Amino acid sequence: IDLNEDEYFLIENRNNWVENGVDIDSLRRKYKRIDESSGDTISGHWFDAITNDNEKFITDELIEIDSTTQVITKFDHYDYGLPGSGILIWHIKEPDPSIYSEGVNSNLDNRHVQIEEADGAQDIGQEIYYPSWLFDPSIGTPLDFWFVGNLEYERMNPFNNKILFDNWSSPNTQTTKGAESFISIEIHSEISDEMKLTI
């Protein structure tokens, strides 16, 4: 969706489900363990979920594990590693080709590729200090995805009774310089393999 001559949004539905409604993080909760340093109960490592549930993963040919080295040599699709599922909205600002050697996202205050995080925060890539028992928002969370039922979006946008990405929402559809785009995107679906929206 074009905003101006060098800015636009890309919209995609991404899904990290291994099976309907179940992702690797859900499986990790089956293999809880005690953190040696804190004594807290934490989710198991994702590799434990894969190898302990290998009957499902291997018989369905979702992954391949080398029998000698026990190294994963194939994954069915890389979306299993995403922190969540739903609509992702990418904000792209085409850079001047002269900066390619410097990197198009090396300045956190002037990014050329970024996710419009549905939770209202722009914390992906930022230095964030959270207690170890919480997730790390600097690498993305399930709440960055757009979907009906995203409670963090609802908390940040209490006056919206819909899931809207528009000029007044947080985040909003303005250009990187703050100009109104007059674009409104309404998300109509809960997380699913197929999701509906209106532009």
Secondary structure, DSSP 8 states (H G I E B T S, - for coil): -BSSSSEEEEEEEE--EEETTEEHHHHHGGG-EE-TTT--EE---HHHHHHHTHHHHHHTTSEEE-TTT--EEEES-GGGGSS--EEEEEEEE---GGGGGG-TTS-TTS-SEEE--TTS---TTS-----TTS--GGG--GGGSB-TT-HHHHHH-TT-SSEEESTTSSS----TT-------EEE---S-SS--EE-
